[in-house]
Amino acid sequence: MKSYWEKRKKVTLLLLGFFMLGGLSKQQSAFAAPPAGRDHSGQSLETDAELQQECQNLSSLGAGIDGDGFTLLNWNIKKGEIENWDADLMSLGGDIDLVLIQEATDEMAATRFVQMDGHWSFSQGYSTNRVVSGVATISAVQPIEQCRLLTVEPWLRTPKATMATRFSIQERDETLLVINTHMVNFTIGHSAFREQLAEVEILLAEHDGPVIFSGDFNTWRPARYQILLQMTARFGLTPITFERDNRARFFGSPVDHVFIAGLSVEEAETIEVETSDHNPMSLRFTL
């Protein structure tokens, strides 16, 4: 683990030095921009970002999320590059209601784990001739709506994806919004980071009900985490803390987070693995 992060630190420093000579480019628009919304304070959510969003309504075939108790696993799986990742996913996520994966690949949809557990919601990000990766939300029940968001990394021009899914809740009129994200990484300043968050703000402003906002936020700079805290606080979202915190760290800061609103945390743990450069976060919630 340490050797990986040391290598990544050196790469980041080299990239920072190299790209300081170049300029930033705007996000590339892939989908129609949604209308501007407002946060809980009533403040208008204005941004220069080219918001990229594609939403799809689905017919709910299941009974919905059980508000008396449901589980979530969040894991950046490193594109399944390390041997036995699938065995760990089966072991850790086999009985989980919501599995949120960053750096998932489209080929994972055909794995035994996904076929057993239920619905696959995938938002494509980076792709080559050999692999198509992004974020995936695997759920025991089918969502009633899913939205794919896309942001282009300003320097490397690699897309970063977000998947938002909305679920019905058993015996309740309100719905659960689950946002699974992989935030931009290499940037000068914080404008691209703010712009990607602005996409999520639109979804939060339009939702009335409990929320889970989870993923790899690439908060290796303290200023990034402060921006994230300010944004989530505007919508009543609070960060989950872990008594024994084994989350992946870069420059000493954790990069994986879970924020919630309208939910109670019954259990929260991080699990050490050798099949990714990130450790999974496992949680149990009630309404």
Number of C-alpha atoms within 10 A of each C-alpha: 12 11 8 9 16 13 10 14 14 11 11 14 10 11 15 15 10 10 15 11 7 10 9 15 12 15 21 17 15 14 15 11 14 14 9 16 16 17 19 12 8 10 10 12 15 12 13 10 20 20 24 20 21 16 14 10 12 12 9 14 10 14 13 20 24 17 16 10 14 16 21 21 25 26 27 23 24 18 20 17 10 13 11 12 18 17 12 15 19 17 11 16 24 14 14 19 20 23 25 27 28 29 24 26 24 19 12 17 17 10 11 11 18 20 13 11 20 15 17 20 22 24 27 23 23 20 14 7 5 5 12 16 24 25 30 27 26 27 22 19 20 24 29 19 18 23 19 23 24 29 31 23 23 22 18 12 14 15 22 25 27 29 28 25 23 20 22 23 18 15 11 11 8 14 20 25 25 22 25 28 30 26 26 26 20 19 18 16 11 14 16 24 24 18 20 26 21 21 24 21 21 19 17 21 18 12 15 12 14 17 22 22 21 27 25 25 22 21 24 17 15 13 12 17 18 12 16 16 15 12 18 22 16 16 18 14 21 16 16 14 12 14 8 10 15 17 22 22 18 17 14 11 15 21 20 24 19 21 19 22 20 15 17 12 14 12 12 19 19 20 15 16 14 13 19 22 20 25 21 26 26 20 21 18 18 15 15
